[in-house]
């Protein structure tokens, strides 16, 4: 078997963006306005078979859908945000 099924995302995703950063996968934004500020993180602990999605405490200030997301270095984020 070449594929291993993982755990389902806890919400329906539409017009979202996924981005990988430091070994984790994040889903950002959503077409549904009730959850388009939420960020979910997919992470594995010790094994590819021990993975889960969690809603992280940080939220987007403004809800987004059909957006573009990419990881940037902390130095650039600090420069842009300070």
N, C-alpha and C positions, 0 to 999 in steps of 0.2 A: 504494500500500500504506500503510495507516494505522498498522500495527503493526510494531515491530521486535522480534524475539525476542532476549532477552538470554541470558546464561550461566546454567546451572542452579546452584541452591544445592548445595553439596558434601555435604549430609546430608539425610535425609528429615525433613521438618518436620511435627509434629503438636502441636496444643494449644500453640503458640508465640505470641509477640507480636512485632509489628514496629513500630518507631518510627523516625521521621526526625529527624535532628539535624545541623545545620550542613552540609547538602548530602549527607549520607550516610544510608544506611538500615541499621538494625540489626535482627537477629532475636535474640530473647532467650527462653531456656527451650525445653523440648521435652518431649513425653510420654515419650520414651525416657530412662530414668534414666541410661544410660551417657553421654549428651551433654546433659543438661538444665542443666548449669552453664555451657555454652559460649555465647559470644556471637560472632555472625558479622556482618561489616560488608560492605555492598555499596557500592562507590565507583567512580566513573568518572574517568578521567584524560584531560583535554584534549578528549574527545569522548564523545557518548552511545554510540558504537559501541566504545569502549575501556573496558569495565567488568569488574569481577571481584568475587567474594566471597572474603573472607579471614577466618579464625578469628583473633580478636584475643587477645593474651596475657591480658587481664583475664578472670576467670571470676566467676560468681556464687558467693557463699559457700555458699548453699544452693540445690540444684536446684529449678527452678520449672517448672510447666506451668499452662496456663489462667489466666495472670496478666494484670495490666494494667501497661503501661509507658508512660511519657510523659517527654518532656524537661523538665527544670527548670533554672533559672538556676544558675550556679556559686555565687552568693551564698547561695542557699537550700540547696544541697548542702553547702556549708561549714558553714552554721549547724546543719543536721541531723546532720552526721557528726563534728563537733568538739565 
